[in-house]
Amino acid sequence: MAELIVSSGGPILPANTTSMRGNQLEPSIIIRPFTEEDAEQVRLLFVIVNRLLAPAHMAEAFEAYIATSLNEEIGQISQYYECRQGGFWVAVGGEKVIGMFGLEPSSPGAMELRRMYVHPDARRRGIARRMLRFAEDECRKRNRPRMDLSTSELQRDALSLYRASGYQLVREEMAVATSNKSLGGGIRRYHFTKQL
């Protein structure tokens, strides 16, 4: 699979270039397939983001969700996504994984976006939007003309991004059971879809 070099300021650039952000040079962001060398950084990014999302009264439930997800999915990215005929990618700035996302089939004509996270220190730079576009392009390459996704009420920026990117809300639910895909605990989940 090819790497996509994306300037955090906009256009696609040749490899090993930088872009201007304000008056400072900023390294390009590379979106590329996950490798086992990324495993520890992906695991840490997952834990950091989910702990930041956790309301104080749900800290224990989030820790259980994190443990379940690490055991069933995040701790075995390659195997998990390969056996589902999906894929997993990372956004890298320099040597650091600053974003991640996965895709797995949700129906014969669709892929589900999974685990799209951006490191808190790298937010508000358009990385999530670029990863979303990359995921949509990957769906098209796989002849899956629809992308499905879900997120929780706790992820307001994600909700805004999906709506602004043309995703249509298809249902809401109160997640009750904990799994590697849902915290449960009565958190409202929003399910979206988009024809590509």
FINUGU-682324 format. One line per 10 residues: their letters; for each residue x, y, z of N, C-alpha, C. Coordinates in nm, 3 decimals. Layout:
BEGIN
a> X,Y,Z,X,Y,Z,X,Y,Z | ...
//
This chain:
BEGIN
maelivssgg> 0.083,-0.118,0.000,0.000,0.000,0.000,0.088,0.125,0.000 | 0.043,0.225,-0.065,0.119,0.349,-0.077,0.099,0.437,0.045 | 0.198,0.523,0.067,0.186,0.624,0.172,0.126,0.749,0.113 | 0.052,0.821,0.191,-0.002,0.950,0.148,0.069,1.056,0.230 | 0.133,1.146,0.163,0.200,1.256,0.232,0.104,1.373,0.229 | 0.066,1.422,0.346,-0.030,1.530,0.355,0.030,1.643,0.437 | 0.034,1.759,0.379,0.077,1.875,0.455,-0.035,1.912,0.550 | -0.002,1.939,0.674,-0.107,1.976,0.768,-0.172,2.108,0.727 | -0.113,2.179,0.635,-0.171,2.303,0.587,-0.257,2.284,0.464 | -0.252,2.169,0.397,-0.338,2.153,0.281,-0.294,2.053,0.178
pilpanttsm> -0.224,2.098,0.070,-0.206,2.012,-0.046,-0.113,1.894,-0.021 | -0.127,1.795,-0.107,-0.038,1.679,-0.102,0.099,1.725,-0.149 | 0.203,1.683,-0.077,0.339,1.725,-0.105,0.427,1.604,-0.134 | 0.541,1.625,-0.201,0.637,1.516,-0.217,0.689,1.472,-0.080 | 0.742,1.350,-0.075,0.795,1.297,0.051,0.906,1.387,0.105 | 0.922,1.384,0.236,1.028,1.456,0.307,1.020,1.607,0.289 | 0.901,1.662,0.280,0.886,1.806,0.270,0.821,1.858,0.396 | 0.821,1.990,0.407,0.753,2.054,0.518,0.657,2.155,0.461 | 0.566,2.203,0.544,0.471,2.305,0.502,0.479,2.422,0.597 | 0.431,2.534,0.552,0.429,2.652,0.638,0.301,2.652,0.719
rgnqlepsii> 0.310,2.672,0.846,0.195,2.690,0.934,0.225,2.816,1.013 | 0.154,2.921,0.980,0.189,3.050,1.037,0.325,3.088,0.982 | 0.420,3.118,1.067,0.555,3.151,1.023,0.654,3.039,1.054 | 0.604,2.921,1.091,0.692,2.811,1.128,0.680,2.698,1.028 | 0.792,2.630,1.005,0.787,2.510,0.923,0.736,2.395,1.009 | 0.646,2.317,0.953,0.588,2.204,1.025,0.609,2.078,0.943 | 0.654,1.968,1.006,0.674,1.846,0.929,0.542,1.797,0.868 | 0.553,1.731,0.755,0.435,1.675,0.690,0.381,1.558,0.772 | 0.255,1.534,0.754,0.188,1.421,0.816,0.181,1.310,0.712 | 0.221,1.190,0.750,0.215,1.074,0.661,0.105,0.984,0.712
irpfteedae> 0.013,0.945,0.624,-0.087,0.843,0.657,-0.042,0.717,0.587 | -0.019,0.613,0.665,0.033,0.488,0.609,-0.025,0.369,0.684 | -0.014,0.249,0.624,-0.063,0.130,0.693,0.010,0.107,0.825 | -0.062,0.057,0.921,-0.008,0.017,1.051,0.098,-0.091,1.032 | 0.206,-0.082,1.110,0.304,-0.191,1.119,0.317,-0.228,1.267 | 0.372,-0.344,1.292,0.388,-0.389,1.431,0.476,-0.293,1.512 | 0.563,-0.219,1.446,0.646,-0.120,1.516,0.562,-0.006,1.573 | 0.441,0.012,1.522,0.351,0.117,1.570,0.268,0.072,1.691 | 0.272,-0.056,1.723,0.178,-0.114,1.820,0.175,-0.041,1.954 | 0.290,-0.012,2.011,0.292,0.052,2.143,0.237,0.194,2.137
qvrllfvivn> 0.272,0.270,2.033,0.220,0.407,2.021,0.069,0.407,1.997 | 0.020,0.311,1.920,-0.125,0.300,1.896,-0.196,0.267,2.027 | -0.141,0.173,2.102,-0.200,0.137,2.231,-0.204,0.257,2.324 | -0.095,0.331,2.333,-0.090,0.449,2.420,-0.187,0.557,2.374 | -0.196,0.580,2.244,-0.290,0.680,2.193,-0.433,0.642,2.229 | -0.466,0.515,2.213,-0.600,0.468,2.248,-0.631,0.494,2.396 | -0.536,0.461,2.483,-0.556,0.479,2.628,-0.567,0.627,2.663 | -0.478,0.709,2.610,-0.480,0.854,2.639,-0.613,0.915,2.601 | -0.657,0.890,2.478,-0.782,0.952,2.430,-0.901,0.905,2.512 | -0.909,0.776,2.539,-1.026,0.727,2.612,-1.027,0.772,2.757
rllapahmae> -0.912,0.787,2.819,-0.909,0.841,2.956,-0.950,0.987,2.958 | -0.915,1.061,2.853,-0.958,1.202,2.845,-1.109,1.213,2.823 | -1.167,1.118,2.753,-1.312,1.120,2.727,-1.394,1.085,2.851 | -1.334,1.014,2.944,-1.407,0.958,3.058,-1.457,1.064,3.155 | -1.590,1.076,3.170,-1.641,1.162,3.278,-1.598,1.101,3.412 | -1.576,1.184,3.511,-1.526,1.137,3.641,-1.610,1.024,3.698 | -1.742,1.035,3.686,-1.829,0.933,3.745,-1.827,0.801,3.667 | -1.760,0.800,3.550,-1.753,0.678,3.469,-1.610,0.627,3.452 | -1.518,0.677,3.531,-1.377,0.639,3.516,-1.357,0.488,3.524 | -1.423,0.423,3.617,-1.408,0.278,3.633,-1.463,0.204,3.511
afeayiatsl> -1.576,0.247,3.459,-1.634,0.184,3.339,-1.541,0.203,3.219 | -1.480,0.320,3.206,-1.387,0.344,3.095,-1.265,0.255,3.107 | -1.215,0.237,3.228,-1.099,0.149,3.246,-1.132,0.005,3.205 | -1.253,-0.040,3.236,-1.295,-0.175,3.194,-1.306,-0.182,3.041 | -1.363,-0.078,2.980,-1.374,-0.072,2.834,-1.236,-0.071,2.769 | -1.144,0.007,2.823,-1.008,0.012,2.770,-0.944,-0.126,2.778 | -0.957,-0.193,2.890,-0.898,-0.327,2.907,-0.959,-0.426,2.806 | -1.091,-0.424,2.790,-1.157,-0.513,2.695,-1.108,-0.485,2.553 | -1.102,-0.360,2.515,-1.060,-0.322,2.380,-0.914,-0.356,2.354 | -0.828,-0.335,2.453,-0.687,-0.371,2.437,-0.673,-0.521,2.417
neeigqisqy> -0.749,-0.597,2.492,-0.742,-0.742,2.484,-0.799,-0.796,2.353 | -0.914,-0.744,2.311,-0.984,-0.802,2.197,-0.949,-0.739,2.062 | -0.890,-0.620,2.062,-0.868,-0.551,1.935,-0.736,-0.475,1.929 | -0.720,-0.373,2.010,-0.604,-0.284,2.000,-0.472,-0.357,2.025 | -0.474,-0.456,2.110,-0.353,-0.534,2.138,-0.318,-0.633,2.029 | -0.402,-0.645,1.928,-0.378,-0.738,1.818,-0.430,-0.682,1.685 | -0.391,-0.560,1.656,-0.441,-0.487,1.539,-0.429,-0.569,1.410 | -0.310,-0.617,1.379,-0.290,-0.687,1.251,-0.383,-0.806,1.237 | -0.390,-0.889,1.338,-0.474,-1.008,1.331,-0.622,-0.971,1.327 | -0.662,-0.876,1.410,-0.803,-0.837,1.418,-0.853,-0.788,1.282
yecrqggfwv> -0.782,-0.696,1.220,-0.831,-0.637,1.095,-0.807,-0.728,0.974 | -0.702,-0.806,0.978,-0.676,-0.899,0.867,-0.784,-1.006,0.859 | -0.822,-1.064,0.971,-0.922,-1.171,0.967,-1.061,-1.117,0.929 | -1.081,-0.988,0.939,-1.208,-0.925,0.900,-1.200,-0.862,0.760 | -1.087,-0.882,0.692,-1.064,-0.825,0.560,-1.074,-0.672,0.561 | -1.019,-0.616,0.667,-1.016,-0.471,0.680,-0.874,-0.421,0.675 | -0.851,-0.308,0.739,-0.718,-0.250,0.743,-0.710,-0.148,0.854 | -0.587,-0.110,0.888,-0.564,-0.014,0.995,-0.450,0.077,0.950 | -0.463,0.207,0.973,-0.367,0.307,0.929,-0.330,0.399,1.045 | -0.213,0.459,1.032,-0.168,0.556,1.130,-0.131,0.685,1.058
avggekvigm> -0.150,0.797,1.126,-0.101,0.927,1.080,0.023,0.955,1.163 | 0.133,0.981,1.095,0.261,0.996,1.162,0.318,1.134,1.132 | 0.362,1.202,1.237,0.434,1.329,1.225,0.572,1.307,1.281 | 0.673,1.309,1.195,0.808,1.272,1.239,0.808,1.123,1.271 | 0.845,1.089,1.391,0.847,0.949,1.435,0.726,0.913,1.522 | 0.637,1.009,1.543,0.529,0.991,1.640,0.395,0.961,1.571 | 0.327,0.858,1.621,0.191,0.830,1.576,0.100,0.934,1.640 | 0.037,1.017,1.556,-0.048,1.124,1.609,-0.195,1.102,1.574 | -0.222,0.999,1.496,-0.360,0.966,1.460,-0.368,0.821,1.416 | -0.489,0.768,1.417,-0.509,0.629,1.377,-0.654,0.606,1.339
fglepsspga> -0.678,0.502,1.258,-0.813,0.460,1.225,-0.808,0.324,1.158 | -0.921,0.254,1.166,-0.934,0.125,1.100,-1.059,0.121,1.016 | -1.065,0.022,0.929,-1.183,-0.006,0.848,-1.208,-0.154,0.851 | -1.334,-0.191,0.867,-1.373,-0.331,0.853,-1.507,-0.337,0.783 | -1.531,-0.442,0.706,-1.658,-0.452,0.634,-1.776,-0.451,0.731 | -1.879,-0.375,0.694,-2.003,-0.374,0.774,-2.118,-0.436,0.697 | -2.101,-0.450,0.566,-2.198,-0.517,0.478,-2.126,-0.539,0.345 | -2.188,-0.612,0.251,-2.119,-0.634,0.123,-2.082,-0.505,0.049 | -2.155,-0.396,0.071,-2.126,-0.272,0.001,-2.072,-0.160,0.087 | -2.029,-0.193,0.210,-1.987,-0.086,0.300,-1.873,-0.129,0.391
melrrmyvhp> -1.800,-0.027,0.437,-1.697,-0.045,0.539,-1.736,0.040,0.659 | -1.694,-0.004,0.776,-1.718,0.072,0.898,-1.587,0.137,0.942 | -1.592,0.267,0.966,-1.477,0.339,1.020,-1.467,0.308,1.167 | -1.347,0.270,1.211,-1.325,0.233,1.351,-1.206,0.308,1.407 | -1.209,0.336,1.533,-1.093,0.384,1.610,-1.024,0.506,1.553 | -1.101,0.601,1.501,-1.038,0.722,1.450,-1.012,0.816,1.567 | -0.884,0.829,1.600,-0.841,0.915,1.710,-0.724,1.001,1.665 | -0.717,1.121,1.719,-0.604,1.211,1.699,-0.549,1.245,1.837 | -0.418,1.242,1.850,-0.354,1.276,1.978,-0.397,1.417,2.020 | -0.427,1.438,2.147,-0.471,1.570,2.194,-0.375,1.684,2.156
darrrgiarr> -0.246,1.659,2.152,-0.148,1.763,2.117,-0.147,1.795,1.968 | -0.214,1.714,1.886,-0.211,1.734,1.740,-0.347,1.774,1.684 | -0.440,1.806,1.770,-0.576,1.840,1.724,-0.582,1.982,1.668 | -0.691,2.007,1.594,-0.720,2.138,1.533,-0.621,2.170,1.421 | -0.567,2.064,1.357,-0.475,2.081,1.245,-0.526,2.012,1.119 | -0.650,1.965,1.120,-0.708,1.902,1.002,-0.671,1.757,0.982 | -0.608,1.695,1.081,-0.563,1.556,1.067,-0.682,1.461,1.060 | -0.782,1.480,1.144,-0.900,1.393,1.141,-0.971,1.403,1.007 | -0.984,1.521,0.955,-1.050,1.540,0.825,-0.972,1.467,0.715 | -0.840,1.474,0.720,-0.758,1.405,0.620,-0.767,1.254,0.634
mlrfaedecr> -0.769,1.205,0.758,-0.784,1.061,0.777,-0.920,1.015,0.728 | -1.024,1.094,0.751,-1.158,1.060,0.705,-1.161,1.049,0.552 | -1.101,1.146,0.484,-1.094,1.142,0.337,-1.016,1.021,0.288 | -0.907,0.991,0.356,-0.826,0.874,0.321,-0.910,0.747,0.334 | -0.984,0.736,0.445,-1.070,0.619,0.467,-1.177,0.608,0.359 | -1.237,0.720,0.321,-1.337,0.718,0.214,-1.275,0.670,0.083 | -1.154,0.719,0.052,-1.086,0.675,-0.070,-1.055,0.525,-0.065 | -1.019,0.476,0.052,-0.991,0.333,0.067,-1.117,0.249,0.043 | -1.230,0.299,0.091,-1.358,0.230,0.065,-1.383,0.221,-0.085 | -1.362,0.331,-0.155,-1.382,0.333,-0.300,-1.291,0.232,-0.369
krnrprmdls> -1.164,0.227,-0.327,-1.068,0.133,-0.386,-1.113,-0.012,-0.366 | -1.182,-0.037,-0.257,-1.229,-0.173,-0.225,-1.369,-0.200,-0.279 | -1.418,-0.110,-0.364,-1.553,-0.124,-0.422,-1.661,-0.134,-0.314 | -1.645,-0.053,-0.212,-1.743,-0.040,-0.104,-1.792,0.104,-0.107 | -1.901,0.132,-0.178,-1.943,0.270,-0.202,-2.014,0.338,-0.085 | -2.007,0.280,0.033,-2.069,0.343,0.150,-1.976,0.325,0.270 | -1.970,0.429,0.353,-1.895,0.416,0.478,-1.989,0.441,0.593 | -1.986,0.350,0.690,-2.064,0.360,0.812,-1.970,0.394,0.926 | -2.023,0.459,1.029,-1.943,0.488,1.147,-2.036,0.519,1.263 | -1.979,0.515,1.382,-2.056,0.555,1.500,-1.962,0.625,1.597
tselqrdals> -2.022,0.706,1.680,-1.946,0.774,1.784,-2.041,0.803,1.900 | -1.985,0.847,2.010,-2.068,0.870,2.128,-2.095,1.018,2.150 | -2.187,1.044,2.237,-2.220,1.181,2.274,-2.103,1.254,2.338 | -2.004,1.181,2.386,-1.888,1.241,2.450,-1.790,1.299,2.349 | -1.804,1.264,2.223,-1.710,1.306,2.120,-1.773,1.413,2.030 | -1.793,1.529,2.086,-1.862,1.638,2.015,-1.789,1.684,1.889 | -1.655,1.690,1.894,-1.580,1.730,1.775,-1.599,1.629,1.662 | -1.602,1.500,1.697,-1.624,1.396,1.595,-1.764,1.410,1.536 | -1.863,1.432,1.620,-1.999,1.451,1.570,-2.005,1.568,1.470 | -1.940,1.678,1.503,-1.939,1.794,1.414,-1.867,1.762,1.283
lyrasgyqlv> -1.755,1.693,1.291,-1.680,1.657,1.171,-1.763,1.569,1.078 | -1.829,1.467,1.132,-1.905,1.376,1.048,-2.023,1.447,0.982 | -2.090,1.529,1.057,-2.203,1.604,0.999,-2.154,1.699,0.889 | -2.046,1.770,0.915,-1.991,1.864,0.817,-1.936,1.794,0.693 | -1.904,1.665,0.707,-1.847,1.588,0.596,-1.953,1.512,0.517 | -2.080,1.539,0.546,-2.188,1.480,0.466,-2.243,1.348,0.517 | -2.210,1.310,0.638,-2.263,1.184,0.693,-2.405,1.208,0.745 | -2.490,1.111,0.720,-2.630,1.118,0.759,-2.653,1.031,0.883 | -2.719,1.087,0.982,-2.754,1.012,1.102,-2.861,0.910,1.066 | -2.835,0.782,1.096,-2.933,0.678,1.066,-3.002,0.624,1.191
reemavatsn> -2.935,0.636,1.306,-3.001,0.596,1.430,-2.919,0.641,1.551 | -2.990,0.650,1.662,-2.929,0.676,1.792,-2.967,0.561,1.883 | -2.881,0.532,1.979,-2.913,0.428,2.075,-2.843,0.457,2.207 | -2.897,0.402,2.312,-2.831,0.406,2.441,-2.755,0.275,2.454 | -2.622,0.283,2.452,-2.540,0.163,2.460,-2.543,0.110,2.603 | -2.584,-0.014,2.617,-2.597,-0.074,2.749,-2.482,-0.168,2.778 | -2.454,-0.259,2.684,-2.351,-0.361,2.705,-2.213,-0.310,2.663 | -2.111,-0.351,2.739,-1.973,-0.318,2.706,-1.918,-0.422,2.609 | -1.848,-0.374,2.506,-1.778,-0.462,2.413,-1.656,-0.386,2.364 | -1.580,-0.445,2.270,-1.467,-0.370,2.216,-1.513,-0.258,2.124
kslgggirry> -1.644,-0.253,2.093,-1.698,-0.147,2.007,-1.780,-0.044,2.084 | -1.812,-0.070,2.208,-1.898,0.022,2.281,-1.872,0.016,2.431 | -1.868,0.132,2.491,-1.849,0.143,2.636,-1.969,0.088,2.713 | -2.087,0.103,2.655,-2.207,0.069,2.731,-2.237,0.180,2.829 | -2.286,0.144,2.946,-2.307,0.241,3.053,-2.412,0.347,3.029 | -2.498,0.326,2.929,-2.602,0.424,2.902,-2.556,0.545,2.822 | -2.438,0.537,2.764,-2.387,0.646,2.680,-2.462,0.643,2.546 | -2.507,0.759,2.502,-2.578,0.767,2.373,-2.477,0.755,2.260 | -2.509,0.666,2.165,-2.427,0.647,2.045,-2.505,0.692,1.923 | -2.433,0.753,1.831,-2.490,0.802,1.707,-2.428,0.723,1.591
hftkql> -2.513,0.670,1.505,-2.469,0.590,1.391,-2.494,0.670,1.263 | -2.389,0.682,1.181,-2.395,0.761,1.059,-2.358,0.675,0.939 | -2.396,0.723,0.821,-2.357,0.658,0.697,-2.340,0.765,0.589 | -2.263,0.728,0.486,-2.243,0.819,0.373,-2.222,0.737,0.247 | -2.296,0.771,0.142,-2.271,0.713,0.011,-2.153,0.787,-0.049 | -2.057,0.714,-0.097,-1.931,0.775,-0.147,-1.933,0.793,-0.297
//
